[in-house]
């Protein structure tokens, strides 16, 4: 990606304001960026966190329009939030891991100087990741959400199963009696869906994974369908509290007979990876897969 490297002159820096431990790392990044004769720019919250006078823009959406690369300091939660805020932008994102597990944050904190050298040298890979969208009908107020990882339809605090009727492209799939249902992208396959027993999916696959949470029927398993499919989930439960969440953050209460329609979004994001990085190597390292020793 030599051509991309030559065009990177303005780098946006965004941090999770709830993680002050990232301050020394971001300041180090600013020093290295300036030493390369490039410009570092932040959003207002990050500038306030750092306590530095530095060019700023109000939020991630306005910042991304002014920079050639966005560096996100935090965990996967921070990456998910920024991805939704800048959905549709062509500005590449790269995550610097200040969290714990981190499948979206490629660069570990101690790798920052080497990572920047690789970026300046064009030793990178650019990858597009699809977002998905959900609408809820019928209701008086419009609900139209986007997510990078997943949408989850789940019960409330009461320990009561919910009933969900699911169709794919107009054809009945099944009626789940469960604690909830996860509809995720390949990017989200290593998140909540994995914890609920779903398959690990390569991020380059164009699929949805539908994973029931604690289904009452033991034969219910994850179902994988094409990402161009339309998934409709109808809330059947007459009494149980039911909610829709997008990437674990936005919470929308659902009523009986409301229909959640989930499909591929017209928006995507672009992730920048360092050359030599590998999804499967990351998977082995993060999940401590060591193979069989006989």
Secondary structure, DSSP 8 states (H G I E B T S, - for coil): -HHHHHH--EEEEEE-TT-GGGHHHHHHHHHHHHHTT-EEEEEHHHHHHHT----EESSHHHHHTT-SEEEEEE-HHHHHHHHHHTTT--SEEEEEE-SSS-SS--EEGGGHHHHHHHHHHT-EEEEEEEEEEEEEES-SS--EEEESSEEEEEE-SS---EEEEEEETTEEEEEEEESEEEEE-SGGGGTHHHHTT-----TT--EEEEEEES-SSTT---EEEETTS-EEEEE--SSS-EEEEETTTEEEEE-TT-EEEEEEEEEEEEEEEETT--HHHHHHHHTT------
